[in-house]
Structure formats: structure tokens, C-alpha cells
Amino acid sequence: DGERARAEARIAPGDLAAFFDRGGRAIILHGLADPLRAPAATEAFAQGLGDAAADGAWIGFAPGVEGCGVDPGRIEATALTGALEAWVEVGEAPDGLSANPPRAGGGDRLVQICRWPATLRDGANCVAP
């Protein structure tokens, strides 16, 4: 449930209010292959951010990626850094991000990560609720 999920978060959404009030930006990703954290915890955290989620936080759920972007699944740190720098310096939030989780049976695949609350449809299109 939402209350239990919020209790799992180590940083309460309200703890970031001053950061976002000063124009801070954050990219927060949740690997959907993470065996330790349920996506509901991250979604509850995002909901708790309120308007900050729309203005200063880019939240996404990465299919096939474990927690912290470790294998299986990779999110390139340089891509995240570049996206965050462009958002801070130019004011352009990323349209989307991508990850390279492995395919069953070998090889990689490129998957798109949508900005929450949008979800991926047909493997290629981010659709708002």
C-alpha cells in the first residue's frame, strides 16, 4: 500500500522542497528488475513530490534494469549526466532516456524510459495517463 511504500523511501519528498524551490533538478530512476524495491515505493515518492515532480524531478521506470542500473540492464552514467546538464544549463528536460537490458538468450536491447506518469506502449511510445 501507499503508506508502507512511502515508509520504505529513505528520503521523504518534503525533504527535497528547498532543493526544488532553488531550481534544483533531479533524475530519479527505478529499475523494474530490482528485486528489493517495489515500483510502488518510487511511485508513492513521486506522488509525494507534488508540483516538484512536474517542475524539477524527472522520474522514470526502467524495464529490465536492476537497482542502481547494475546488470542485468545498464543505463549509461554519461547519458544521465548529459541529460541532467542540459536540463540545468539549457532548461530542457530530457524527452526520454534509454537503457540496454540484456535479452533472454543473449544480446542487448534498447528500451525507452518514459517520464512518469507516462508509460511505454508498444515498446516505443510514451503515453500520458
N, C-alpha and C positions, 0 to 999 in steps of 0.2 A: 504494500500500500504506500501511498504518498508520504505519510508521516515517517514510516520506517525508512523509506528511501532517503528522505531528507536527513534523517539522523545518521545515515551512513556517510554522507558528504563530510569531508574534513574542513572545508571552508563553507561557511554559511553565505548565501547570496548577499545578505546585508553587509557582510564584512568587506565586500568589494565596492560599496556605494561611493566612498571617497575616491577610489581609483577611477571609476567611470565618470564621476562628477568632474574630474580634472581632464576628461577627454581620453582616458585610458582605453586601450583596445586589447582584446584577448581572443585567441583562437583556442577553443576547447573541443577536443575530440574524444569520442568514446568508441573504442574498438568493440564491435559487436561479437567478436570471438573471445572476448575477455571472460575467462571462467570465474572470476572473483567478483565482478561488479555487474549488477543488472542494469540494463539501459534505463529502467525506471528511475534509478537514483540520479542519473545525469539529467533526465527529462524533468524530474522534480526540482533539481537545482536550477535548470534553465527557467522553469516557470517562476521560481522564486526571485529571479533577477528582474522580472517585470520589464519595464521600459529599457533597462540597460541591455537586455538581450537583443532588442531591436537596434539599439544605437552603438553599443560598444563591445558586444560579445558575438563572435561567430561560433556557433555551436553545431557540430556535425557528428553523425554516427557513421563509422567506417566499417562496411561489411568485410568479413574475413580477416580483420585485424585484431590482434590481442591488445591488452592494456599497454599503454606507453609506446605503441607502434612497434613492439618487438615481433619477431617471427612467431607464428605464421602471419604474414602480411607486413607490408612496410609502407611507411609514409616518410618520404624523404625530408629530413630536417631542413635542408636548404630550400625546399619548396615552401615549407611553412614559414621560414624566416623571411623569404622574399615576399610572400603574401602579406605577412604582418607589416613588414617595412613599407610596402606600397600603400597599405591601408593607413598607417600612421603618417607617412610623409606626403602622400598624394591625396589621401582622403577616399580612396577607392577600396571598399570591402571586396574580398575575393568573390567572384561569381560562383566558384566551386573549387573543390580540391579533389585530389585523386590519391589512390593507394594501389599497391601492387601485391595483393594477396595471392598465394600460390593456388593453382588449380589442383583438384583431386587428380591424382595420377601424374602430376608433374607439370612444370611450366608455370609462368606467371600470367596474370590477367590484370588489366587496368580497370578499376572501378571508380565511379564518380561518387563523391561525398557531397551531399546537399546541405545547405544551411537550414538548420532546424527553425521552424517546424515543417519545412518542406520534406518530402520523402521521394525516394527514387522509384520511378515507374518505368517498366520496360527496359531496365538496365541502362537507360541513357538520359531520361528526362526528370528533372526535379519539378515536383508538383506541389504547390501550396495546398494546405488543407481547406 
